[in-house]
Amino acid sequence: MIDLFPLNASLGELIFLGLFTFVMGIFAGMVGVALGAVRLPVMLALGFNPVVAAGTNLGVTILGGSAAAVPHWRDGRVVSRVVLIIGVPAILGSLLGGLLADGVKAWMLLTLIATLTIISSMISFRQWWIEIKPSLSLVPDQNLNNFRTADLKHGIKLNSRNQSAYAGIVLVIGVIGGAAGLVLAVLRIPVLVNVMKMDPRYAAGTNNVIGVFAGVSGFLGHAANLNFDVAVLMVMGISGMVGSFIGARQTGRIGDATMRLIIALLLAGTTPIVVVRIFSEYPN
C-alpha cells in the first residue's frame, strides 16, 4: 500500500513548519536563494527520515520558488540566456541525484547535507565580507567599464569555452544537490555574481528560476521512489509560496550585505543539527 504520509508529522509539527517556512520564504524570495539548506536541518531535527525529508524539501522549493518567480519575471530580473546555460545542466544533474538518493545510507546523506551547509555558510560569509570591504571586491569598478551597457545589466558576454565550464560546474552541483534534497542556490550565486559579473538583482531573479527547474527535476527523481510526504509538502509549500511572493516583491530594499549575513548565520546555526543526526543514524 502506498504511504502518502511517511513522516507522520503531528499537528504541532505542521504548524511549526508552516510558520518557519513562511518566514524563510520571505528571505528566500528577496535574494533568489531557496534556503532549503536551512529548512532541511530543521526537518531533520524533528526526527524525520532523511531521504523522505529531502524529497519533500525539494517539493517545497518548487512551490516557493514558483511564487517568487512571478514578481522577478514581471520586473524583468530573469535573464533567459543564463537560465538556459545554467539551468539545463542543473536540471539533468538534479534528476540524476534524486534517482540515486534512495540507495544512499542515511548517515552518508546526512554527512553530505552537513558538508554542503558548511560550504554554503562559508561562501555566504565570504560574500558578506567582500560586500562590506569594497577594496576586497572581486568585481572592481574599473573592470566593469570594460563591458557594454547590456553586459553591465545582465552579466558578461559568454563564449563557448566559459559556457561549457559553467555548465560542468552546475551539473556537478545539481547531482549533489538532487541527492541531498537541495537545489544549492547559494553555491550558484557566487558563479552568477562574482564570475559572470551579474547585477545581484538580476542574479537573484535568474537564480530563483533556475532553482525551480532544478527542484522539479530533483523532486521527480525522489517521487519515483515515493520519497515525499503530502501533508508536510502542502503545509510548507503553501506557506513558503506566500512568504516567497512577499519577499520577491521586496528585492533590493534590504542591503545585499545584510541579506548575505543573515543567510550565513542561518546556515551556520542549523549545521550542528545535522551533525547530531549523523551520529544518531550511523551506521544506518
Summary of the structure (lengths in Angstrom):
residues: 284
radius of gyration: 18.0
end to end distance: 24.3
largest distance: 63.6
contacts: 1083
relative contact order: 0.25
helix: 78%
strand: 0%
